[in-house]
Amino acid sequence: MTKHLLSICIATYNRAEYIGETLESIIPQVTDEVEIVIVDGASTDNTSSVVKHYIEVCK
């Protein structure tokens, strides 16, 4: 298991329109020592779908 030295935590709520752009800017800079943690406050838009897309792409 990889030891994470840095956690990037993103709190979000109904930001499907912006979360993809945020992840697009962060992901190219991430190494194996960095994790991205997204905390969704029960969004009612498609924030979870956008995040799931990036989870699949980054596996």
Secondary structure, 3 states (H helix, E strand, C coil): CCCCCEEEEEEECCCHHHHHHHHHHHHHHCCCCEEEEEEECCCCCCHHHHHHHHHHHCC
